[in-house]
Amino acid sequence: MTKERFRKVYGRRQGRPLRGDRQEALDVLYPKLCVDKSILTKEANIDPRDWFDDVETIKFEIGFGNGEFLRNNMLKNPNTGFIGAEPFVNGVSAFLKSIKDDPHDNVRVFMDDALLIAQSLADDTLDGMYVLNPDPWHKSRHHKRRMITQNNLDVFSRILKSGAILTMTTDVDSLAEWMCTEATNHPDFEWTATCADDWRVMPDDWYQTRYELKGIKAGRKQSYLHFKRK
Ligand SMILES: C[S@@+](CC[C@H](N)C(=O)[O-])C[C@H]1O[C@@H](n2cnc3c(N)ncnc32)[C@H](O)[C@@H]1O
């Protein structure tokens, strides 16, 4: 195993004790929909199409929180398989509760570090990735914990198909600048924006999570950054 595979997950894994309905959703749906950690390998040879019956494209959301964006995406795009990774059990249970009455053939969930999945996937297996409002880790000594770094972009670039889009958002201006700089400096990614509105204006077809709406209500501006895998 490489050192990266023991990368620590920073931030909370559990908050308030789960209420009955959330615990039930976790108990019933997680075993059906989870990506089993034991199948993840260091060989980077896993084809995620094997996890779905019949999908045309595969997209990966890192840190889905309560899963509102993920749910909307999976319901609107039944021909796309969605993988969601989120280490916070309260978020995963909220998401599973929200989809308990929906069809869910096209979603798989991983309750741990997204990097464990990313490092296990074979080359060119993803049609898109979302990193929405990642933890900002404001202090400079914590910047190395940020999700968007050159090392992680190396992994994302390997698993994304050429032309696939990596979408990143934040309402923290300094983090928007950081993510833009990191991705622009990476040789495999190209910013798709041609004018300020391309990153300042909410894309059509977007779904705002409670977290995003809270930031906007507090007067913060959300940045929507789309980078193409060259
Ligand atoms: C600020 S929240 C944003 C949630 C959601 N994306 C949204 O926009 O509403 C950041 C999320 O990233 C998750 N996270 C942090 N480190 C992670 C990791 N290594 N892998 C996957 N998710 C992670 C956190 O648990 C948290 O739920």
The ligand as an ORCA input file, in Angstrom:
! r2SCAN-3c Opt
* xyz 0 1
  C     -18.545     22.088      3.666
  S     -19.195     20.497      3.399
  C     -20.006     20.662      1.830
  C     -21.064     19.630      1.594
  C     -21.710     19.618      0.204
  N     -20.742     19.342     -0.831
  C     -22.409     20.907     -0.104
  O     -21.898     21.695     -0.924
  O     -23.474     21.142      0.471
  C     -17.700     19.586      2.962
  C     -17.902     18.093      3.027
  O     -16.726     17.414      2.584
  C     -16.613     16.223      3.340
  N     -15.234     15.713      3.272
  C     -14.166     16.160      3.934
  N     -13.079     15.417      3.653
  C     -13.487     14.465      2.762
  C     -12.829     13.380      2.101
  N     -11.547     13.136      2.292
  N     -13.568     12.601      1.279
  C     -14.887     12.849      1.075
  N     -15.554     13.858      1.679
  C     -14.865     14.662      2.511
  C     -17.025     16.654      4.735
  O     -17.379     15.570      5.567
  C     -18.194     17.584      4.442
  O     -19.433     16.913      4.434
*
